[in-house]
Amino acid sequence: MYFCASHFKQFNMAAQNYSKNLFLRAFQGLLIVGLIATNVYLAGGIFDLFEGQLESKSQEDAPIHVQAPPPQTLYGYDKSKYTFYREKIKPNQFFSAILEHAEIPPQKSYAITQACKGVFDIRSLRAGKEYTLVYDDPCAAPIGLVYEPSIYDYIKFDLKTPRVERITRPTTIKVETTNGVVRGSLWQSMDAGGNSWELISLMESALGWAVDFYHISDGDMYKLVYERKYVDGKPAGINRLLGAYYKTKGQEYYSLWYDNDNYKGYYDLTGHAAKSRFLKAPVKFARISSRYNRHRFHPILKRRRPHLGTDYAAPVGTPIYAVADGVVSIATRRGGNGRYVKIRHDKTYQTQYLHMSRFAKGIHRGTHVRQGQVIGYVGSTGLSTGPHVCFRFWKNGRQVNHLRLHFPASKPLPDAEKQEFICTSKPIVKMLDDIHFVKDRQAVLAQK
Ligand SMILES: [Zn+2]
């Protein structure tokens, strides 16, 4: 009798935390639904329940709408008959050690490991992840073990038989909408509105061709129609952003997802393709003379020095273009870089153009530039063997190989395809137009 009391206590605490988390999560979900006017189409369950609660709040005496209680099982085990105990995998703890810890005899442990073959690779267990032991008699060895590699499936080890199976959780996709008004930064506003970073960055890629998200203004409005995955009824990641709307400075922008065998990408209302946010190169008709290379041997310094840019060789005086909209953060002459310009495009991306012979007129710190605007001319200033522009691409403060980054520009639709596009996107446009703005979240809270 090696654990009874203590394990029971721990399990009860774990169970309470678990249900508390679930409740909190559901409550957060409801907040989003209520205050940010996230409307759920094709949805049932929890949202119906919420509406019921809203009604019963406003009319105190109205009967409360009662939902059928959820099934009381965990991993298919009846919760009233079994006890569960959660543990964390320790660093360097092998599967055999987990079974040993659970007091499974060695020969049984071997049979269980054999039963894993073809179902689950025991080497894929990750330290820090939790597993659950299942007991029919809390004073005996466990009869089951459950490991969840992801939210989408779990591995159920029947320790008695033994048998191992992978159970895929049912995943459904629901179309949902959200909207909001920007106050301060876009990310702050959207995050405060309960939107995930995943959804926010999807909106940026859908509308980045039209909206400069680095220069948004207070009072800008956005509306989104997207698909959310639900795993076992619980909200999970975003599947696709189907449509996005953004209103800034009196201008309205729509971006609609279109997807078939030949075309895939975002388009405007008339089926015009979203152009890429970044030009592929900062100079036209130039050849790449040196690629991004972390282990390059430097031709002048005669030693190994990583080249964190892409060199485009071109005659002196060839115009250099800003690859995207942004603000000049540096325009100066300094050391090996020679005369160079650095542009901030948004929170994430900056680009840098080195060895210029001169800057274009009006280019200095703080200048707003548009994609394709000339910012300077090719030269050979600084540490350089010949006229070229060394182009550096910064992502989150680190220099990356821009040729490896993917900024989708959608393929243009031929006229024959546009009719089809307009038909398929019509319901999405209607959904966007039907979304009513919650003017100010604080005001809504104050009314309650
Ligand atoms: Zn270079």
Boltz pocket constraint, residues with backbone or C-beta under 6 A from the ligand:
constraints:
  - pocket:
      binder: B
      contacts: [[A, 290], [A, 307], [A, 309], [A, 310], [A, 311], [A, 389], [A, 390], [A, 391]]
      max_distance: 6.0
